[in-house]
Amino acid sequence: MSNVKVRLDDVKQIDIVNVPGGITAKELKKLHPDAEVISSLTMFVLKNGLNFVRVDDENKKDGYLGGNDGIGINNEKELVFCTYNDAYLSNDIRDYVSGFPTLVKDGKVNIDWGNKYSSYVDGYHKRLLIGFNGHLLIIVATNRKISLTAAAKLMVRYGCDYAINGDGGDWSPHLQRGNTILRKGYRKNPTWLLVYMDKKRLFIDHMLEHIGKDYIFGTNGEIATPSKLKQLISWFGLSHYKNSSFDATDSANNNIQDFDCSGMFIYELRRLGVIGMTSDYTARGLFHNKCNEIERSELQNGDLVFYDNLKHVGAYYNGKVIEARGTAYGVIITDRLNEFTKFGRLKGL
């Protein structure tokens, strides 16, 4: 069973897109490369060309297979649960998809078939399920065949206030975060859910999580075991790891991530998909290749700050600096902003 749980506070925008005739996940990713989460939403019945999304022309049709309720989007990312008619008439709801059927309402199992029941859809299938509560968007792809009742109970256990059945079968569901495909779907689905993350907010939150971790020169978030430390010393020299003030061997093999000043940012930019997993940059490289230079007066949380010689980098945060300062200090928040003279805003956040 695969799932993606997304904190709504970390989301910048949620879209529901509809492509007549369908589109594959691979094709969709090319059109929307910044979408962090991509998931198929609805079933497309090839034999008669039915598209189960409630859109303008389909609201006028009878015999519709699907629930009366569904998920709509207000503004950039506010998820609402309402009827398709309310969504159609609303000036605020810009995107909407109905459930086929609805599974959960007000935190309880509530399977709503709308105006047409399907014994086939109500059978045992692998499922793609979409739900949410006040804090989370929750997407689940099952790896075994389950009934709709079991699917509804599953989404209740996941904490959903509302949930719909999105799709079923071995080849249709698609659940992706970044480049990780959790259930590979290759069919051309017409309707997809796209989630764009607030990467700058995530970048800052992740920086704060690293406070208190150790500094080891040449590390980008790995755990510096004694053998790794020995290798680093052979590459960069003992002076980076041991002198009268500090001894990096104290930090080796403590099962905690280690960073150097640029390594902490490289690790997070890789994690957010802003740079490739094999990309590596010094502080100088970050400034020249990954930042747009800004003035001190323009600093916002998450911007990078550099020494004048570009040999050290930190991140601005509420007038302070988050930095992997050195072996004797580790990752800390300091009041040393006045010691930094060059400033950059990261591209891609």
N, C-alpha and C positions, 0 to 999 in steps of 0.2 A: 504494500500500500504506500503510495507516494502522496505527499502533501506539501503545499506552500502556504505558510501563514505570514501575512504581511500586516505590520502595524500601520493603521491608517494615518497616524501622525507622521510616519516616514514617507508617505506617498505625496507626490506632487500632482499627479493627474491620473484619472481612470477613464478609459474610453471603451465603448462597445462599437466595433466596426462591422459593417455588413457589406459583403462583396457579392453581387449577383453572379451566380455560376460557381462561386467558391474560390478559395485560394489556399494553398498549402502553408504550413507554418514557416517553411524555409523561404517561400516567396514573401510572406507577410513580414518576416524579420528584415528582409532587404528594404521594404518600404517604410518600416518603423524601427530603425536600428537602435533607438534609444529606449525602447520598451524593455523593462527589466523582467516583467512577467507576461507571458503569452499563454493563453488557454483557449481551446475551442469551447464554444458555448452551446450550439444547437445542432440538432440532427437535420441532415439534408437528404430527403428521400429522392434518390436519383430516378426512380422509375416513373414518378409523376411530377417531379420538379417542385415539390412543396418546400417552402422555406418557412420554418416555424418561428421566425421572429415577428413580433407584432409591429409592423410598420404601417404607414399611412394606408396604402391600398389594401393590405390584408385585414385591416380592422373592419372592412366592409363585407368580408366573406363569412359564410356560415360553415358549419362543420369543421371548425378549427380544432386541431389536436394540440392541447396544451392547457396549462392552468390559467385561471382568470387573473392571477397575481404574478408579479415578477419583480426584477431588480431594475431600478432606475438610478440615474446619476444627476444630481443637482450640482451646479457650479462646476468646480474642477474635479471634486472627488467625493462629494457627500453621497453615500449610498442610501437609497430609500426603497421601501417595499410598498408597492401599490398595484392597483389594477391597470391593465393595459389601457382602458378607457381614460382613467385619470392621467396616465402618462401622456396619452395622445392630446388631451385637452390642456395640459399644463404648459405654462410659459416658462417654467423653471427647469423641468426635466428635459435634458438634451439628448440622452441616450437611454434605451430601455430594451430589455429582453424578458419575455415571459417564460415561466418554467413549464417544462413538459414532463412531468407536472411539477407544481410546487410541492415541496417536501416538509418544510418546517415553517411555522408561523408563531410568533410570540414565544419562541423557545420550546415549542411542543410539536410533536409529529402532527402534521396537518396536510394530508395528501389531497391536492385539489386538481382534478382533471379538467376543469373548465366545462366545455360543452360536448366533449367527445372522449369516450373511454377507449384505451387500446390494450387489449390483452397481451399483445406482443411486447410493448414497452414495459408492461407491468410484470413481465417474466423475470428470469434470472440472467443478468448481463453484467459485464464489467462497466463501471460507471465513471462519469466525470461529473463532479458535484461542486456547486458554487454556493457559498454561504457567507454571512457576515454577522457581526454584532457591533456594539458601539466602539470597539477598539481594533478589531481585526477583520481582514478579508481572508477567507479560508477556502482553499481550492483542494479537492481531494480526487485522486485517480485510484480506483481500486484495481488490484491485480488478480482478483477472483470474482466470479459471477455472484451477484447478490440481488435480492429483490428490492423494490422501491421502499418497502417498509423498513428493511434492514439499512438501506441507505439513509433514510430519514433519521433513524435512531442513531446512526453513526454521526451524522452532522449535529445532532443534539449533544452527543458526548463531546464533540469538538468545541462546544460552546456557542453554536450558531443561534442567533435569535430568528434568523430567516435563512432559508436555503432552497435551491431549486436543483432539479436533475438537469445537467447540462448536455450530456451525450452518453452514448454507450457503445460497446463493441471493442474488438481488439485493435482496430486500425484507425479509429477516429479520435479518441481522446488525446489531447496533447497538453502537457503541463510543463512549463519551462520557466526557470529563473536564471537570468544570465545566459550562460551557454550550457546549462545542465538540463537535458531533456529527461524528465522523470517518467513519462509515458509517451513513447514515440508514436505519433499519429501522422500518416502520410496522405489521408484523404483531403480533398479540397472542400473544406468546410466554408460555408458562406459567412458565418458569424464568429467573431473572436473577441475575447476580453484582453485589453492591453492595459498594463499598469506601469506608470512612469514613477520611479522613486525620486524622492528629494535627496539626491546624492550628497549635497553639501551638508545637510543635517546629519545624515548617516556618517559622513566623514568626521564631523565634529564629535558625535556620540562615540564613535570607535576610538578616537584619540583619547577621550576622557577615560575609556576603559583600560587604556594602557598605563595610566598613571601608577607609578610604583614598580613597574617592571625594570629589568636591568638593561644597561647599556653595554654592548660588546661590539667593538669596531668590526665592520664588515658583515653584520647580520641584518637580515630583512624579515624578522619574525619567526625564524627557526629557533629551535632549542639547541643551544651551543653545548653539546656533549664534550667531554674531555678530548675525544678524538677530533671533533670538529674544531675545538679551540686550538689544538696542536696544528691542524691544517692552516687555520687563520694566521697563527704566529709565523708559520713557514712562508706564508704569502706576504704579510705586511710588516713583520718584524715584532720582536718582543716588547718594544717600547710602547706600542699601542695597548698592551694588555697588562703590563706589570711595571710599577715603579715604587717609590717610597710612599706614595699616597694611595695606591689602589692595587688590587690583584684580581684580575678577571677570573681566575680559577675559582674564586669564591662563588661565582655565579654559574659556573658550568655544571650541567647535569642536574639542575634543580627542577626540571620539568616545567619551566616557565619560559615563555617566548622572550627572545632577546632582540634588541634593535640598536642600530646606530642612528645618527641624526636624520639622514635621508632615508635610511632603511625603513623607518616607521611609516613614512609617507608612501614609499614605494609599495609596501605591503598592503596598505589600505587602498591605494589607487588600483592595484591589481584586483583586490577583493571586490571593488565597486565596478570593475570592468572598464575603467577609464584608460588604463594602459594594459598591454599584453602581459601574460603571466611570466614571460621570460624577460620583460623589459627591466632595466636597471639604470638608475641615474644617481650621480653624486648631487650634492647641493647645487653645484654650478650647473649641472645638467638639468635639474628641475627648473631653475630660474630661466635658463635660455630656451629650453625646449617645451616645457609644460605649463608655463605661466605667461600671462599678460602682465607686464610691469604696471604698477599703480603707485600712487603717492601715499605717504603715511596717513594723510587726512581721509583717504578713501577706504581704509582698512575695515573689513567686516570679519566676523567670526568665520574661521576656516581659511582665510587667506594665509599665505606663507610669508615669513619674514626671514631675512638673510643678513649675515655679516657682510660688511663692505667688500671683503675679499672672496665672498661666496664659498667659504669653507665650512659654514655651519648654517643650519636651517631649523626653524621652528614654525609653529602655527599660532596665529593670533586668536585670542579668546578672551573677550570681555576686558580688554586693556592689558591682559597678561600674555604670556607665551607658554604654550605647551611644547616641550622640547625633550629629546633624548640628549641630555647635556654632556654626559661623559661617564666613564666607568665609575668614578667616585660618587656620581649623583643618580644615575639611572634616568627614567622618564619622570619629569616633574613639571609643575606649573610654576613659573618664575615671574618676578617683577622686572625683568631685564629688557623690556621692550626698547628702552632708549639705547641699548647696545646694538640694535639692528638698524641698518640704514637702507636696505633695499627691500622692496615689497612686491609680491606677485599674487595674482588671482589665478587659481588653477583652471585650465581649460577643461571643459567636460563636466564641471560640477554645477 
